[in-house]
Amino acid sequence: MSTPWKAPPILAPPSSHPTPPDGTVSRRGVLSAGAALMLAGCGSASGARTRAASDGAVGQEPAAFTQHRITSADGTSLSYFRHGQGPALVWIYGTLSTWGDWRDVASRLSPHFTNFVLERRGRGASADGAAYALEREVEDVLALMQEAGPGASLFGHSLGGILAVEAATRRPPARLVLYEPPFPISQPIAREAVERVRTTWKREGPDAALVAAQHHIFRMLTPEQLEAFRQTPQWAKQLGMMESFVREISAVADLPMGVERFRAVDTSTLVILGDQSPQVLLAEPAQALAKALPHVSLRVLPGQGHVAHVSAPALLAREVEVFLSAR
């Protein structure tokens, strides 16, 4: 049983430089920096409530993606979106993001691959479990891999990359693509910083908590960029996802240091890194994975950061297609 999805509008590609000569803050700088701040896509769809709103509520209906359901190991009912033809490709996105943020990139691969885009638990039409743990989300990935069938490849972005490589240790995909999973390498995310964000969220609300995350965890935006980002629709949408963000960033802060435990992942893997991404938070993990995994290649995207699916979807889709199609 499937239901057609009504697509949200796609953002026009950002343009200009992060800081134009006249001193204004450009849209590209705001979106790229803001999305990198949140370890997530700043695409066109995300929730305005504690639980992300379903992407099926707005926009035009393309005949492409259809919505389906699976059940995870703990009994949680999950939604996923499917479109395309050819070998299966499972997509897992990061925190403060929705499946619709990846519709553009996945659509570009649909002539050659059958896309299975998970709607992560607690978002849209996917239910949530009683207690959050990364382990439950890894089980969600495994359930969708089972649905996709033998020979499916797996793509994970940011937190989704963490889930993807963890899942690969239990059910090896045909091929694995990891785009900047934020594993702690030289230093972890400080537990004190996470608790400060959590406390701010509970006492002062989501807007103050997102600002606190910038000041105490990510530290990547200038004051001008932060203020400009706060005026965008993307900021307003992400406010509705603070509950999931706090629990997910807390789980990332609890991860063990390093990635040596993944040396047994005997799968052909592509690690993607933007050359504009911050060193400690994102570049170090990508480089460490490129050294640890036995069958791996590292692709650095010129001029890109953590959100190439927004700023350069054609480039990202091409890199994924070349890797997955190689013999």
C-alpha positions as CSV (number, residue, x, y, z in Angstrom):
1,M,0.0,0.0,0.0
2,S,1.4,3.4,-0.9
3,T,0.3,7.0,-0.9
4,P,1.6,9.8,-3.1
5,W,3.6,12.5,-1.6
6,K,2.9,16.2,-2.1
7,A,6.3,17.9,-2.5
8,P,7.3,21.1,-0.7
9,P,8.9,23.8,-2.9
10,I,12.6,23.5,-3.6
11,L,14.9,26.3,-2.5
12,A,16.6,28.1,-5.3
13,P,20.3,27.5,-5.3
14,P,22.0,30.0,-3.0
15,S,24.3,32.5,-4.6
16,S,26.9,35.1,-3.8
17,H,29.7,34.9,-1.2
18,P,29.3,34.4,2.5
19,T,30.3,38.0,3.2
20,P,29.8,40.3,0.3
21,P,31.9,43.5,-0.2
22,D,29.0,45.7,1.1
23,G,29.1,44.0,4.5
24,T,25.7,42.3,4.2
25,V,25.3,38.6,5.1
26,S,24.5,36.6,2.0
27,R,21.8,33.9,1.8
28,R,24.4,31.3,1.0
29,G,26.5,32.3,4.0
30,V,23.4,32.2,6.2
31,L,22.1,28.8,5.0
32,S,25.4,27.1,4.8
33,A,26.7,28.2,8.1
34,G,23.4,27.7,9.8
35,A,22.9,24.2,8.5
36,A,26.4,23.3,9.3
37,L,25.8,24.6,12.8
38,M,23.0,22.1,13.2
39,L,24.8,19.1,11.7
40,A,21.8,18.9,9.4
41,G,20.3,20.0,6.1
42,C,18.6,23.3,5.9
43,G,16.3,22.2,3.1
44,S,12.8,23.2,2.5
45,A,10.9,21.0,4.9
46,S,11.0,20.4,8.6
47,G,8.7,20.5,11.5
48,A,7.0,23.5,13.2
49,R,5.9,21.4,16.2
50,T,7.8,19.4,18.7
51,R,7.4,16.5,16.3
52,A,8.2,17.4,12.7
53,A,5.2,18.0,10.5
54,S,4.6,15.7,7.6
55,D,6.1,16.8,4.4
56,G,2.9,15.8,2.6
57,A,1.0,18.9,3.7
58,V,2.2,21.4,1.1
59,G,3.3,22.0,-2.4
60,Q,2.7,20.2,-5.7
61,E,2.3,16.5,-6.2
62,P,4.9,15.0,-8.5
63,A,4.0,11.5,-9.5
64,A,7.4,10.3,-8.2
65,F,7.8,9.4,-4.6
66,T,5.3,7.1,-2.9
67,Q,5.0,6.6,0.9
68,H,5.2,3.2,2.5
69,R,5.5,1.7,6.0
70,I,7.8,-0.7,7.8
71,T,8.0,-1.8,11.4
72,S,11.3,-1.6,13.4
73,A,12.6,-4.2,15.8
74,D,11.0,-2.5,18.8
75,G,7.6,-2.4,17.1
76,T,7.8,1.3,16.0
77,S,5.9,2.0,12.8
78,L,8.1,4.0,10.4
79,S,7.4,5.8,7.1
80,Y,9.7,5.8,4.1
81,F,9.5,7.2,0.6
82,R,10.4,5.3,-2.5
83,H,11.1,6.2,-6.1
84,G,13.3,5.1,-9.0
85,Q,14.4,2.1,-10.8
86,G,17.5,-0.1,-10.6
87,P,19.5,-1.3,-7.5
88,A,18.2,-0.2,-4.1
89,L,19.8,2.8,-2.4
90,V,18.8,3.6,1.2
91,W,19.1,7.2,2.5
92,I,19.5,8.2,6.2
93,Y,19.7,11.9,7.0
94,G,20.9,13.8,10.0
95,T,19.4,15.7,13.0
96,L,17.2,18.8,12.5
97,S,16.4,17.5,9.0
98,T,13.6,15.7,7.2
99,W,13.4,13.3,4.3
100,G,12.2,16.1,2.0
101,D,15.6,17.9,2.4
102,W,17.0,15.0,0.4
103,R,14.3,14.7,-2.3
104,D,16.3,16.7,-4.8
105,V,19.5,14.6,-4.6
106,A,17.6,11.3,-4.5
107,S,15.4,12.3,-7.5
108,R,18.6,12.9,-9.6
109,L,19.6,9.3,-8.9
110,S,16.2,7.8,-9.6
111,P,16.9,6.9,-13.3
112,H,19.5,4.5,-12.1
113,F,18.6,3.5,-8.5
114,T,15.5,2.8,-6.5
115,N,15.6,5.2,-3.6
116,F,14.4,4.3,-0.2
117,V,14.4,7.4,2.0
118,L,13.7,6.8,5.6
119,E,11.5,9.2,7.6
120,R,13.4,8.9,10.9
121,R,11.4,8.1,14.1
122,G,9.6,11.0,15.6
123,R,9.3,12.8,12.3
124,G,6.4,13.2,10.0
125,A,4.4,10.0,9.7
126,S,6.9,7.9,11.6
127,A,6.1,7.0,15.2
128,D,8.5,7.4,18.1
129,G,9.6,5.0,20.8
130,A,9.2,5.2,24.5
131,A,12.8,6.0,25.2
132,Y,15.4,7.3,22.7
133,A,18.7,5.6,21.9
134,L,20.9,5.5,18.9
135,E,20.6,1.7,19.0
136,R,16.9,2.0,18.2
137,E,17.7,4.2,15.2
138,V,20.3,1.7,14.0
139,E,17.5,-1.0,14.2
140,D,15.4,1.4,12.0
141,V,18.1,1.5,9.4
142,L,18.4,-2.3,9.4
143,A,14.6,-2.7,9.0
144,L,14.7,-0.5,5.9
145,M,17.7,-2.4,4.6
146,Q,15.7,-5.6,5.0
147,E,12.8,-4.0,3.1
148,A,15.1,-2.8,0.3
149,G,16.4,-6.4,-0.1
150,P,19.8,-8.0,-0.9
151,G,22.2,-5.8,-2.9
152,A,21.0,-2.5,-1.4
153,S,23.5,0.3,-0.9
154,L,23.4,2.7,2.0
155,F,24.0,6.5,2.3
156,G,24.2,8.3,5.6
157,H,24.6,12.1,6.2
158,S,25.8,13.6,9.5
159,L,24.1,11.7,12.3
160,G,22.7,9.5,9.6
161,G,26.2,8.6,8.7
162,I,26.8,7.4,12.3
163,L,23.7,5.2,12.1
164,A,24.7,3.9,8.6
165,V,28.2,2.7,9.5
166,E,26.9,1.2,12.8
167,A,24.2,-0.7,10.7
168,A,26.9,-1.8,8.2
169,T,28.7,-3.7,11.0
170,R,25.6,-5.9,11.3
171,R,24.2,-6.0,7.7
172,P,26.9,-5.1,5.2
173,P,25.4,-3.1,2.3
174,A,26.5,-3.6,-1.3
175,R,28.3,-0.2,-1.0
176,L,28.4,2.5,1.7
177,V,28.5,6.3,1.4
178,L,29.2,8.4,4.5
179,Y,28.9,12.2,4.3
180,E,30.6,13.8,7.3
181,P,29.4,11.7,10.3
182,P,30.4,13.7,13.4
183,F,32.3,11.0,15.4
184,P,34.5,12.4,18.2
185,I,38.2,12.0,17.2
186,S,40.5,14.5,19.0
187,Q,37.8,15.7,21.4
188,P,34.2,14.9,22.2
189,I,31.3,17.3,22.3
190,A,31.4,18.5,25.9
191,R,28.7,17.0,28.1
192,E,28.5,20.3,30.0
193,A,27.6,22.2,26.8
194,V,24.9,19.7,25.9
195,E,23.4,20.0,29.3
196,R,23.5,23.8,29.0
197,V,21.5,23.6,25.8
198,R,19.1,21.2,27.3
199,T,18.5,23.5,30.4
200,T,18.1,26.5,28.2
201,W,15.5,24.7,26.0
202,K,13.5,23.8,29.1
203,R,13.7,27.2,30.8
204,E,13.8,29.6,27.9
205,G,12.5,27.8,24.9
206,P,13.8,26.5,21.6
207,D,15.0,29.8,20.2
208,A,17.3,30.4,23.1
209,A,18.5,26.8,23.0
210,L,19.5,27.0,19.3
211,V,21.5,30.2,20.1
212,A,23.1,28.3,23.1
213,A,24.1,25.5,20.8
214,Q,25.9,27.9,18.6
215,H,27.7,29.6,21.5
216,H,28.6,26.5,23.5
217,I,28.9,23.5,21.1
218,F,29.4,24.5,17.4
219,R,30.9,28.0,17.6
220,M,30.9,28.4,13.8
221,L,28.7,31.4,13.2
222,T,29.7,35.0,13.4
223,P,27.2,37.2,15.4
224,E,26.0,38.6,12.1
225,Q,25.5,35.2,10.5
226,L,23.6,34.0,13.5
227,E,21.3,36.9,13.6
228,A,20.6,36.7,9.9
229,F,19.9,32.9,10.2
230,R,17.4,33.6,13.0
231,Q,15.3,35.6,10.6
232,T,14.9,32.8,8.0
233,P,12.1,30.3,7.7
234,Q,14.7,27.5,8.2
235,W,15.4,28.7,11.7
236,A,11.7,28.8,12.5
237,K,11.2,25.3,11.2
238,Q,14.1,23.9,13.2
239,L,12.7,25.4,16.4
240,G,10.0,22.7,16.2
241,M,12.7,20.0,16.2
242,M,14.5,21.0,19.3
243,E,13.3,18.0,21.3
244,S,14.8,15.5,18.8
245,F,17.9,17.7,18.5
246,V,18.7,17.7,22.2
247,R,18.3,13.9,22.5
248,E,20.3,13.2,19.4
249,I,23.2,15.6,20.2
250,S,23.3,14.1,23.7
251,A,23.7,10.6,22.2
252,V,26.5,11.9,19.9
253,A,28.3,13.4,23.0
254,D,28.2,9.9,24.6
255,L,29.9,8.1,21.7
256,P,33.3,6.5,22.3
257,M,36.3,8.3,20.9
258,G,37.7,7.3,17.6
259,V,36.5,5.0,14.7
260,E,38.9,2.1,15.0
261,R,36.0,-0.2,15.9
262,F,34.8,0.0,12.3
263,R,37.9,-1.6,10.8
264,A,35.8,-4.8,10.4
265,V,33.4,-3.1,7.9
266,D,34.5,-5.0,4.8
267,T,32.4,-2.9,2.4
268,S,33.5,-0.7,-0.4
269,T,33.0,2.8,1.1
270,L,33.0,6.4,-0.1
271,V,33.6,9.1,2.5
272,I,32.5,12.6,1.4
273,L,33.9,15.8,2.9
274,G,33.4,19.4,2.0
275,D,36.6,21.5,2.0
276,Q,34.7,24.3,3.9
277,S,33.6,22.1,6.8
278,P,35.1,22.7,10.3
279,Q,38.2,20.6,11.1
280,V,37.4,19.1,14.5
281,L,33.7,18.6,14.2
282,L,33.5,17.2,10.6
283,A,36.8,17.0,8.8
284,E,38.6,14.9,11.5
285,P,36.0,12.2,11.5
286,A,36.0,11.9,7.7
287,Q,39.7,11.7,7.6
288,A,39.8,9.1,10.4
289,L,37.3,6.9,8.6
290,A,39.3,7.2,5.4
291,K,42.2,5.7,7.4
292,A,40.4,3.1,9.4
293,L,38.1,1.4,6.9
294,P,39.7,-1.3,4.8
295,H,38.1,-0.5,1.4
296,V,37.5,3.2,1.4
297,S,38.0,6.3,-0.8
298,L,37.8,9.9,0.4
299,R,36.2,12.5,-1.9
300,V,36.6,16.2,-1.0
301,L,34.0,18.4,-2.5
302,P,35.5,21.8,-3.5
303,G,33.7,24.9,-2.2
304,Q,31.3,22.8,-0.2
305,G,30.5,22.3,3.5
306,H,28.0,20.1,5.3
307,V,25.1,20.8,3.1
308,A,26.0,20.0,-0.5
309,H,22.5,18.5,-0.9
310,V,21.3,22.1,-0.7
311,S,24.1,24.1,-2.2
312,A,25.3,21.6,-4.9
313,P,22.7,18.8,-5.3
314,A,23.9,17.9,-8.8
315,L,27.5,17.7,-7.7
316,L,26.6,15.4,-4.8
317,A,24.4,13.2,-6.8
318,R,27.0,12.8,-9.5
319,E,29.7,11.8,-6.9
320,V,27.3,9.2,-5.4
321,E,26.3,7.8,-8.8
322,V,29.9,7.5,-10.0
323,F,30.9,5.6,-6.9
324,L,27.9,3.3,-6.8
325,S,28.1,2.5,-10.5
326,A,31.8,1.8,-10.6
327,R,32.8,-1.8,-11.3
